[in-house]
Amino acid sequence: MSRVLIDRILNFEPLEGDWRELETIFENVFSSKNPEFYYPAIFGLFEKYPSEDGAGVFWSALHGMERVGNYEAELLRCFRRYPNEMSRIMLIRMRNSGLANVAGFPIEQLISS
């Protein structure tokens, strides 16, 4: 697990609209032994850019977390702290897959507020 990688996520800023470096960072995260370690930083990035999808790069993180799993509690914390586009999308995807709750909290109640 790399503190350097966490710092790169938390301090990331696109250069002239170029988000490709973040794609490489996410590749490193999801090929690591414990991608879950990086979830708080990823959700922090979603909060930093609340109405963005990172020119599509945030979707790599979303798909990575869905594949690895165990992101629900962090998703709930993030959404309750600072609702943003990507966390809302994740909740809607969970609801659409048939889930009613995220970490014991009703998804419909979260996304309707």
N, C-alpha and C positions, 0 to 999 in steps of 0.2 A: 504494500500500500504506500502510496506516494503523496507526501505533503506537497511536493512540488506540483504534482498533477492537480491536486485540489486548488492550489493557488492559481494555477493557470486557468482553471474553470472560473473561479470566483473573480479573477481580475481580467477576464477576457473582454475585449472590446473589438468589434469588427473594424478593420482598416478600410476606409472608403467603401463601406458596404460589403466587404469581403469576409464571409463567415467560414471559409474553407479550413482555416487552421483549427477551428472548433471541431470540425468533422474528424480530424486526425486525433484530437484530444479524446473524443468520444470513442474512437476505435481503440485507443489505449485503455480507456476505462473498461469497456466491455470485453476486452481480451485479458483483463487482469484476473487474478485468482478470486478477488472479492469486489465485484462491481458495486455491491450494495454500500460499501464504504463511501462511495462518491455521491450517493443519492442526495444528501443534504446540500452539497455544492451545486449539483445540477438543478435542484429545485430553487436554490438561491439565484442561479442564473435566470431561471424562468421568472422569478420575482424582479430581477434587475431589468428585464425586458418584458414587461407584463403584457404588451399587446403584439409581440413579435413571435415569429416562428423561426427566427434566425436564418431567413432565406431558405427555409426547409430543413436546416441542419438540426433544429430541435427535435424534429421527427425521428432522427437517428437515436436520440436519447430516449424518447418515448418508446420506440420499438424495442430498444435494448432493455429498458426496465420491464416492459411487458414480458419479454422473453425470459429474463432472469427471475422476475417476481420479487416478492417481499418488499414492495415499495409503498404499500397501501397506507401504513401509519405515517410515513413521511409525506405522502401526498395529502393526507388529511391535515396534518400540521401546516403544510405550506398553504393550502387553500383557505384554511381558517385564518391564518396570519395575514395573507395578502393574496386574495384571489387574482388569478391571471389566466391568460388565454390557454396556455398549454395544460395547466392543471385542470381547468374546466373541461378541456377536450378529453383528458384522461378519465375524468369522472363520467362524462357522457359515454365514452367507449365502454367503461365498466357497466354502466346501466344498460347500454344496448346489448351487451353480452349476456344479460339476464341477472346481473347482480343487483341487489337492492340496497346493500350497505357497503361502506368502506370503513374498515377498522371499527366496525360496530355502530357507525353513524349512517343514517339514511341518506343515500346519494341524492334522491329527489329533493330533500330538504336543503341540501347544500347548493344545488344548481338552480333552484328556484328563487333563492334569496339574492 
